[in-house]
Amino acid sequence: MNYFQKNKKNIIIGVIATLLIAALVALWLQKKVIHSADDIVGVVYPSALSVGDTLLFEDKTQFAKSKRWNFGDGTTSDKNSGIHFYNKPGYYQVSLIVDNKYTKSFPVMVSARSVKQSKDSVKSKTIIEAPVEAMLNENVQFRAVSDATQFAWKFGETGNTDSKEKLAIYSYKKAGDYVVTLYTEESQEPIYHRIKIKPIYNPLEEEEVSVEDSYAKIDNDFKYHLQQIANGNSFNTHYNYLLKTYLCNNENTVVKVNESKVNNFYMYCAGLQFDKNMVIQTVKVNFDDTQNCVTKVDINQSK
């Protein structure tokens, strides 16, 4: 019996072990020596930016002996990490080339930076220069500080357009609190100004405002702002005014329409702005026991 026959089993085991070791060594070599683009550990951030923004780049590839960044705009870098700026908008492919052999690409979208308008090119916001108090029958001056060319003034007493001049003068015939409204072509939203017109004091005949007159003023003011909503004017302006001034910010305040339909204040106003040609005829508000908050609004309206 020869040597092979005597040691056949051991030889077979040895061959198998050698093959396993060779396979493990080959796998190790593949991990340590044989690489691909997938082994590159690089990052580019952000992938979307504007012209002039900072692009960050960094590479942590362990096996790399050399590297080169190509930013797609004709510039390159050999650094491990750093920042880059693009001067023009466009789509760029940032490439990281390792050992002149392996390449990994990163897409970057650069958009144009929005140009801020200079102060001279932005139209100034229209404001109203006018007193907050004046006397009955006094010539009150209302000035529009604006770059607009078209003006429409409503001084709140007649319900009509009272002037179309940039500088308007008006004399109130009745004392009370008025909301002055100014329309220009610069904005769809009007500009408001509140003014109190005081009665002429007569020492021989001093009037005391009755409770009924006080409530009537509130009813009329409430009616005015509801009608503005019905006419398609700024919903938020008039709605929030009524909500804060009279309803103590309670959107669920009860609204009774034409002595039948009951709704809450928000739903009523939301519907009112879409119900064209609605005319608010009368408004009657009801306060709580403290006389601070309106708890119910009775409205008569028609088309």
ABEGO torsion letter per residue (X at the ends): XBAAAAAAAAAAAAAAAAAAAAAAAAAAAAAAABBBAAABBBBBOBABBBBGBBBBBBBABAABABBBBBAGAGBBBABABEBBBBABBEBBBBBBBBGGABBBBBBBBBBBBBBBBBAAABBBBBBBBBBABBBBGBBBBBBBBBABABBBBBAGAAGBBABABABBBBBBABBEBBBBBBBBAABABBBBBBBBBBBBBBAABBBBBBAAAAAAAAAAAAAAAAAAAAAGBBAAAAAAAAAAAAAGGBAABBBBBGGABBBBAAAAAAAAAABBGBBBABBBBBBBAAGABBABBBBBBBX
